[in-house]
Structure formats: C-alpha cells, structure tokens
Amino acid sequence: MRGYISGRFKWNKRIAMISLMMLPGALWLFLLRYLPIFGIAMAFQKYEVYRPAPTLLNNILHSKWNNFENFRFMFATTDAALMMRNTLAYNAAWIALTLVISVSFAIMLSELTRKYMAKAYQTLMFFPYFISWVVVSYFVFAFLAPDYGLLDKTPNWYGDPWGWPVILTISTLWKGVGYSSILYLAAITGVDSQQFEAASIDGASKWQQAWHITLPNIRPMIVILFILSVGRIFNADFGLFYNVTKDSGALYPVSTVIDTYVFRALMASGNIGMSTAAGVLQNVLGFICIMAANAIARKIEADYALF
C-alpha cells in the first residue's frame, strides 16, 4: 500500500511539473489566439466607439451589423486585382525558391565533415532570421540610397519599380532560407547513416546519395512545410513590403499586397471593420488552401499528409 501511494505521488508530481512547463505556452495560446476570436464579429459590423463606456466589448455589442459590406471594399477599387496578383505571385515564387534553396543548403551542410565549420555556417545562415524588417530596411537602404548608396545610383531605386521584385525576393530568401535549412538539416541528421555507407560501398556518388537516399527520407518534412507555406499564400509580410520599400508611392505597383492595402485603407478611413474583414478573408482562404494541399498530399501518399 505504501509503495502504491509513493508511486502515485511521483506520478502526480510528474504531471504537475509537466503542466507547469506547459503553462506559459498555454497562456500565450489562449491570450493571443483564442481570446481574440470574438473580435471576428467586427468584420460583419459597422464598428463604432460606444461613448459612455468605450471598451472593446461595449463597442462590439453596440455596433450595428452590416453583413458583408466590409468585405466589398477589398474588391471595389482598381487596386484589388493588383494586390491579389502581387500577393499570390510573390508567395508562389518564394515558396518554390525557399524549398529548393533550403533543401540544397541543408544537404550541403550535412556533407561538411568539420563540425566547427558546419556550426559556423549554420549560425551565419540562421542569424538573419532574428533580424527585424526595420533593420533589414536600413541594410537595403545602405545599398540603394540615392545619394550615398553602395550600388550604382543611375536608377532611382526608390522611384523606379522595375528592379524591386528581385530586391524583395533576395531580401526574403536572405532572411528566411537559413531557418528552413536548419529544419531540413535536422531531418537529414535523422537518416540512418548505414544507408549512406552501403551506397558508398556500392559506388554511389554524393549526388546519387542525395537524390536516392536523402531526398526520399526527408520528403515527409518537405511536404509538411510546403502545406504550411501554402496555408499562408494569401498573407504577405507587412514588414517586408512596407519597411524595406520605405512605403514609396512610386513602388506601389510592385509592393501593394493585401496587408499593405488594408493598412493604407485603415489609415485613410479609420474603419476597423474593413481591416478585420480582410484578416478574416485571408484566414478563410488560407484554410481552404491548406485543406486542399493536405488532401492532395493524402491522396498521393497518406503518410505525408499533415493530418
């Protein structure tokens, strides 16, 4: 009996410790993900400030419903097609480029035999991920500044949009490829080394080992990250398109995406309901995309699906 009580006490203590470790993450998830859900109501209201007690809850309760009027503004101007085209085109290109470059870098890092070199390269590649877009914007400005930039000043970089799709792509890859490479590298390290040894004995080259052993083994990770990326194809990185371009009006043809369009509309009209509607629409479309991508992955290979 004493042993049973002692064992149960240890089990309860273990559960309590695990629950305590989960508490910060659970609180963050509740406060920043679940609690704001009731704010979706603003997307279907003409949101107004309730003067006697202007709290968020009172504002929502006393605002009038206007059904889907807030959703129409995204498609009511000539910029609607432009922002949708830019958002989808940039994200589609970046998903493909990030996938190819990240996997390639991960395979190259896995082939390094000197550990200190591998760690140094990983650190250098991973470091830009932690830099904010505000800081990145000043790095870019140091190269493109019209008066004292390091690059050729013949084109007015912030007044001519022709080169900015490439500049934005380079900035995105420089900042994000390192993070994805580390994820793929972690998957590669889990591959059984005996497979590579057997292939080497059979005369397989490094390229053949990567193609026939590495890629098939990390394919589930590739598919999962691809599905997650597709789920955000209607979301643009506001910091990239707003800060890096310095919100230059001349660059709007190549920098106007859903997020910047909604921000400018909010600043001009002050209509919170319209911005909320845009966020809801982005998430609904993203949900549809992620479900479709997951269904396709499940149909091809059930084990590769996210759920």
Secondary structure, 3 states (H helix, E strand, C coil): CHHHHHHHHHHHHHHHHHHHHHHHHHHHHHHHHHHHHHHHHHHHEECCCCCCCCCHHHHHHHCEECCCHHHHHHHCCCHHHHHHHHHHHHHHHHHHHHHHHHHHHHHHHHCCCCHHHHHHHHHHHHHHHHCCHHHHHHHHHHHHCCCCCCCCCCCCCCCCHHHHHHHHHHHHHHHHHHHHHHHHHHHHHCCCHHHHHHHHHCCCCHHHHHHHHHHHHHHHHHHHHHHHHHCCCCCCCHHHHHHHCCCCHHHHHHHCCHHHHHHHHHHHHCCHHHHHHHHHHHHHHHHHHHHHHHHHHHHHCHHHCCC
